[in-house]
Amino acid sequence: MLTEIAEELRAGRPVLVYDFDGRERETDIVFASQFITPEKVRFMRKYGGGLICTTVTEEMASAIGLPYLEDVLRTSSLVPDILLDASDLKYDRNSSFSLTVNHRNTFTGIPDVDRALTISEFARFLGELEEFGERATVEFARRFRSPGHVILLIAREGYFGRRRGHTELSTYLVESAGLIPSATIVEMLSDTGRSMTKEEAMAFASQNSLKFIEGKAIVEEWADGQGNGHGGLRHTAPRPPSLSEGE
C-alpha cells in the first residue's frame, strides 16, 4: 500500500491520510509540498476546509532556526503560563505548530497563488538547505517573512517514537517517497459541522479515485524496520478536478 501512496505523491497527486481511531479520528488531504500549485491549494480549501499547513522535519527546522510556537510563547513575558496549559488536550501532549510565513514576493499572502508560491518556494529552500550551511537562517529570512499565511508544522525527529500526528505521518510518507521532506496538509471537514468521519473520507476517496491510508498502516511499516530516520459529507458534490503534476 505504501508503494502505491508513494507513486501518487511522486506524481503530484493527493492522498488521504486518516490518523487513528483513538486519536483525532480525522483525515487529511496530503500533497508533497514541492508539487504545490494554486490549483492544488484551491482543491485543499474546497474539499478539505481545515487549516492548510506545511511540514518540515525537526532536523531541518533546527538548521533554519525555526522554533516550536509553544516554546516561543513560553519564553514570552506577554503570555500567561495558564494559557499554555495543555493538560486537557484530548489527542496529544504537544502541538507541532511553528511560525506562520509568507514568501517575500507575495502580496497579502492568502490567495491561492500567494500560498502556492510560499509553499513551493519553502520546499525549494529545503531542497537547497545543505548548500547554505551556517547561512541557512539568514537565507531563510531573505526569502520569507513572519507572520504570514502558511502555517509551518515541525515533525518530531525519529517520527513515531515521540509523536504520531498527521505532521509525522505525512512527512514520513513524502520522505519515504524520495521527495523533499515536506508535506502540505489540510483536515477534511464535513457539512455536519464536524470533521469528516473515516467512513465519509473513505467514500470521498472512492468517488474521486484517491488513495486512502490509515496511520496504523504507516506506523506498522515504520516499525517493521522500513523507517530509516526519514527517523454530512458532500456525497452529491461535483467531482473535483483532476490534479496532475503538470497543473
TASULVEN-V55644 format. One record per backbone hydrogen bond with DSSP energy under -0.5 kcal/mol. NH is the residue of the N-H (numbers start at 1). CO is the residue of the C=O. Records with the same first field share a line. If there is no record, write none. Layout:
NH: CO ; CO
//
This chain:
5: 1
6: 2
7: 3
8: 4
9: 5
10: 6
11: 7
12: 9
13: 8
15: 30
16: 211
17: 28
18: 16 ; 213
19: 26
23: 20
25: 20
28: 17
29: 186
30: 15
31: 184
33: 182
35: 32
36: 33
41: 37
42: 38
43: 39
44: 40
45: 41
46: 42
47: 43
48: 44
49: 44
50: 187
53: 51 ; 185
54: 151
55: 183
56: 153
58: 155
61: 57
62: 58
63: 59
64: 60
65: 61
66: 61
69: 97
70: 97
71: 68
72: 68
73: 69
74: 70
75: 71
76: 73
79: 76
80: 78
83: 80
84: 80 ; 81
85: 82
86: 84
89: 86
98: 152
101: 150
102: 145
104: 143
106: 103
115: 111
116: 112
117: 113
118: 114
119: 115
120: 116
121: 117
122: 118
123: 119
124: 120
125: 121
126: 122
127: 123
128: 124 ; 125
129: 126
131: 128
132: 128 ; 129
133: 129
135: 132
136: 133
139: 135
140: 136
141: 137
142: 138
143: 139 ; 140
144: 140
145: 102
149: 101
150: 101
151: 52 ; 149
152: 99 ; 150
153: 54
154: 96
155: 56 ; 153
159: 156
161: 158
162: 159
163: 159
169: 165
170: 166
171: 167
172: 168
173: 169
174: 170
175: 171
176: 172
177: 173
178: 175
179: 174
182: 180
184: 31
185: 53 ; 183
186: 29
188: 27
189: 48 ; 187
190: 194
191: 232
193: 190
196: 188
201: 197
202: 198
203: 199
204: 200
205: 201
206: 202
207: 203
208: 204
209: 206
210: 205
211: 14
213: 16
215: 18 ; 19
216: 19
217: 214
218: 214
219: 215
220: 216
221: 217
222: 218
223: 219
224: 220
225: 222
226: 221
227: 222
228: 226
235: 233
237: 234
245: 11
247: 244
//
